[in-house]
Amino acid sequence: MDAQVNNHLAAYTGQRVLVTGAAGFLGANLIDLLKDVDCRIIRLMKTEAALTSLQSRAEIKDVIGDIREAGIWRRVLGGVDVVFHFAAQTSVLVADENPEADFEVNVSPMLRLLETCRLNGWRPIIIFSGTVTEGGIPTRLPVDDTPPDKPIAIYDLHKLIAENYLGYYADQKFVAGATLRLANVYGPGPRSSSADRGVLNLMIRKALRGEELSVYGKGDNLRDYVYAPDVARAFLMAAAHIERVNGQHFVIGSGVGHTLLEAFNLVADRVAAQTGRRVPVRLVEPPRPLSPIETRNFVADSSRFTQATGWRASYQLSAGIDRTIEAYQQQETAVSETAG
């Protein structure tokens, strides 16, 4: 672990930290970085089935509860210094099919969290997980934090509403907080619960199983893939520098664009380097018309966040894929040994 990470982890010594969606992809990566700090971590999860035991220096308390219920916030927020709010419904398709249900998961809990803080006089730091697609279709690359927001999907609209609630309550000094709008996150960790999320991770798993990788259309759309532990570090650094980021949103990405075809071929190449067999990568027609958000090009400009916190992505795509392959292979070995 480098000195930059250690310096910012030290800021959490003695702190009480709440992580919502703690069993999910981002929550698990953040807790993995924080677990050896002398602090208290509250892992808030919807079901007990998602619990995993951890060897840690941190004191870990697990709370099972539904973020849609106002009572859960009264149970967990008292005395909390920092909230990392990851819990969400993450499928664009599911949000489009049932906007009301998506609102109840992705918007209402934020308002209940904030109102619980206001009514009780609690003033934690809240760092919220947003998405770069809140901004809509980019008109120029790279994309920084300044273009006006034009969400074109229900999911993105709801993320933006929740973000604006946080910004308002921060401006009113009821809490302190910021939103990190994330590009395409990949890396070690639990599988995404949404079929239309974690696509690069899915491709790595398929390649390890020896399955063909399919790319829709020409595969020429650009994506910014950012490694999950880098993202977790960005959240930790945002809270540690809250005086510089309070009430704002920031685009978080690697700053490097790769076409889908390039990224999938890189997955096939890196898996082949580990296993000795390279799976084919095929261009195929999509099963349904692709939405504009799927055919967009995106590369992040995170320079304003870097200036505020010192954060920058550490992992190039090839190295991040290698680390993810290793993690999945270790998981498979552990499962095999347990089954044996």
ZIURGI-V736410 format. One record per residue. N is the residue number from 1. PHI is phi in whole degrees, -180 to 180 (* if undefined). PSI is psi in whole degrees, 0 to 359 (NA if undefined). Layout:
{{N | PHI | PSI} {N | PHI | PSI}}
This chain:
{{1 | * | 130} {2 | -80 | 169} {3 | -63 | 324} {4 | -60 | 316} {5 | -66 | 314} {6 | -59 | 319} {7 | -61 | 319} {8 | -81 | 332} {9 | -67 | 326} {10 | -60 | 333} {11 | -65 | 343} {12 | -95 | 359} {13 | -59 | 126} {14 | 79 | 1} {15 | -87 | 155} {16 | -108 | 117} {17 | -119 | 127} {18 | -104 | 128} {19 | -120 | 112} {20 | -86 | 151} {21 | 62 | 38} {22 | -65 | 335} {23 | -88 | 356} {24 | -82 | 185} {25 | -61 | 305} {26 | -73 | 319} {27 | -59 | 316} {28 | -64 | 321} {29 | -69 | 321} {30 | -67 | 316} {31 | -64 | 326} {32 | -62 | 324} {33 | -75 | 328} {34 | -93 | 347} {35 | -66 | 338} {36 | -99 | 13} {37 | -94 | 146} {38 | -77 | 80} {39 | -144 | 181} {40 | -117 | 126} {41 | -113 | 126} {42 | -102 | 116} {43 | -96 | 111} {44 | -98 | 121} {45 | -137 | 155} {46 | -78 | 326} {47 | -132 | 148} {48 | -69 | 337} {49 | -62 | 336} {50 | -82 | 355} {51 | -68 | 138} {52 | -130 | 141} {53 | -80 | 148} {54 | -130 | 140} {55 | -85 | 118} {56 | -150 | 155} {57 | -81 | 326} {58 | -65 | 147} {59 | -81 | 123} {60 | -114 | 126} {61 | -116 | 130} {62 | -103 | 132} {63 | -125 | 127} {64 | -99 | 123} {65 | -173 | 164} {66 | -103 | 122} {67 | -66 | 347} {68 | -77 | 348} {69 | -98 | 129} {70 | -60 | 326} {71 | -62 | 331} {72 | -65 | 326} {73 | -71 | 324} {74 | -66 | 330} {75 | -72 | 324} {76 | -109 | 345} {77 | -88 | 339} {78 | -59 | 125} {79 | 79 | 1} {80 | -77 | 136} {81 | -91 | 320} {82 | -137 | 136} {83 | -117 | 125} {84 | -105 | 109} {85 | -100 | 97} {86 | -105 | 336} {87 | -58 | 131} {88 | -170 | 163} {89 | -92 | 124} {90 | -111 | 2} {91 | -92 | 124} {92 | -63 | 321} {93 | -66 | 316} {94 | -64 | 320} {95 | -63 | 319} {96 | -66 | 325} {97 | -74 | 328} {98 | -144 | 79} {99 | -60 | 324} {100 | -66 | 316} {101 | -65 | 321} {102 | -64 | 321} {103 | -60 | 320} {104 | -68 | 336} {105 | -96 | 321} {106 | -101 | 347} {107 | -120 | 305} {108 | -56 | 318} {109 | -60 | 324} {110 | -63 | 315} {111 | -65 | 320} {112 | -67 | 321} {113 | -58 | 310} {114 | -67 | 319} {115 | -67 | 324} {116 | -61 | 319} {117 | -64 | 313} {118 | -62 | 313} {119 | -68 | 334} {120 | -102 | 359} {121 | 71 | 22} {122 | -89 | 139} {123 | -132 | 67} {124 | -77 | 168} {125 | -85 | 131} {126 | -122 | 119} {127 | -112 | 120} {128 | -106 | 142} {129 | -91 | 107} {130 | -104 | 193} {131 | -139 | 144} {132 | -64 | 339} {133 | -75 | 356} {134 | -58 | 331} {135 | -80 | 350} {136 | 84 | 210} {137 | -86 | 120} {138 | -62 | 142} {139 | -100 | 349} {140 | -156 | 159} {141 | -126 | 148} {142 | -72 | 169} {143 | -103 | 125} {144 | -106 | 203} {145 | -92 | 4} {146 | -97 | 335} {147 | -63 | 150} {148 | -65 | 148} {149 | -82 | 132} {150 | -140 | 69} {151 | -63 | 142} {152 | -117 | 4} {153 | -131 | 151} {154 | -57 | 316} {155 | -55 | 312} {156 | -68 | 322} {157 | -61 | 315} {158 | -68 | 322} {159 | -60 | 319} {160 | -67 | 320} {161 | -62 | 313} {162 | -61 | 318} {163 | -60 | 318} {164 | -68 | 324} {165 | -59 | 313} {166 | -61 | 316} {167 | -61 | 320} {168 | -65 | 311} {169 | -66 | 328} {170 | -69 | 318} {171 | -61 | 325} {172 | -81 | 358} {173 | 66 | 23} {174 | -75 | 327} {175 | -142 | 177} {176 | -116 | 147} {177 | -176 | 166} {178 | -156 | 159} {179 | -116 | 133} {180 | -105 | 115} {181 | -88 | 116} {182 | -97 | 139} {183 | -78 | 206} {184 | -79 | 107} {185 | -91 | 137} {186 | -143 | 168} {187 | 135 | 186} {188 | -63 | 153} {189 | 139 | 179} {190 | -62 | 156} {191 | -68 | 147} {192 | -67 | 143} {193 | -81 | 354} {194 | -112 | 132} {195 | -66 | 335} {196 | -98 | 17} {197 | -123 | 160} {198 | 63 | 38} {199 | -64 | 318} {200 | -65 | 320} {201 | -61 | 319} {202 | -61 | 319} {203 | -65 | 322} {204 | -64 | 315} {205 | -62 | 318} {206 | -64 | 317} {207 | -63 | 322} {208 | -66 | 332} {209 | -85 | 358} {210 | 82 | 19} {211 | -93 | 149} {212 | -64 | 145} {213 | -102 | 129} {214 | -108 | 134} {215 | -117 | 126} {216 | -73 | 139} {217 | 66 | 222} {218 | -87 | 346} {219 | 67 | 26} {220 | -102 | 6} {221 | -79 | 139} {222 | -85 | 140} {223 | -132 | 153} {224 | -109 | 107} {225 | -95 | 124} {226 | -123 | 133} {227 | -73 | 133} {228 | -56 | 314} {229 | -61 | 329} {230 | -64 | 319} {231 | -66 | 316} {232 | -59 | 320} {233 | -65 | 324} {234 | -62 | 320} {235 | -64 | 316} {236 | -62 | 320} {237 | -73 | 329} {238 | -62 | 312} {239 | -66 | 323} {240 | -68 | 338} {241 | -118 | 40} {242 | -59 | 330} {243 | -65 | 340} {244 | -99 | 346} {245 | -122 | 357} {246 | -56 | 132} {247 | 76 | 11} {248 | -120 | 169} {249 | -122 | 154} {250 | -140 | 140} {251 | -83 | 129} {252 | -120 | 117} {253 | -159 | 180} {254 | -80 | 338} {255 | 85 | 5} {256 | -123 | 130} {257 | -97 | 139} {258 | -131 | 137} {259 | -69 | 158} {260 | -58 | 317} {261 | -63 | 317} {262 | -61 | 316} {263 | -66 | 317} {264 | -68 | 322} {265 | -66 | 325} {266 | -65 | 320} {267 | -58 | 312} {268 | -60 | 319} {269 | -65 | 315} {270 | -71 | 323} {271 | -66 | 320} {272 | -61 | 322} {273 | -64 | 331} {274 | -89 | 326} {275 | -111 | 342} {276 | 85 | 1} {277 | -132 | 133} {278 | -106 | 125} {279 | -81 | 152} {280 | -74 | 151} {281 | -118 | 120} {282 | -118 | 142} {283 | -85 | 129} {284 | -135 | 159} {285 | -75 | 136} {286 | -67 | 151} {287 | -72 | 347} {288 | -149 | 162} {289 | -59 | 133} {290 | -80 | 140} {291 | -75 | 160} {292 | -57 | 328} {293 | -66 | 332} {294 | -81 | 337} {295 | -102 | 8} {296 | -73 | 166} {297 | -110 | 141} {298 | -149 | 132} {299 | -140 | 134} {300 | -88 | 144} {301 | -114 | 100} {302 | -98 | 20} {303 | -63 | 326} {304 | -68 | 323} {305 | -70 | 322} {306 | -61 | 317} {307 | -63 | 324} {308 | -77 | 326} {309 | -125 | 341} {310 | 88 | 359} {311 | -74 | 145} {312 | -155 | 154} {313 | -64 | 136} {314 | -98 | 333} {315 | -106 | 125} {316 | -73 | 161} {317 | -59 | 317} {318 | -60 | 314} {319 | -66 | 321} {320 | -66 | 321} {321 | -64 | 317} {322 | -59 | 315} {323 | -63 | 322} {324 | -69 | 319} {325 | -58 | 312} {326 | -59 | 318} {327 | -64 | 317} {328 | -67 | 321} {329 | -64 | 321} {330 | -65 | 321} {331 | -62 | 316} {332 | -64 | 320} {333 | -64 | 317} {334 | -63 | 319} {335 | -65 | 317} {336 | -64 | 319} {337 | -67 | 322} {338 | -66 | 317} {339 | -67 | 327} {340 | -75 | NA}}
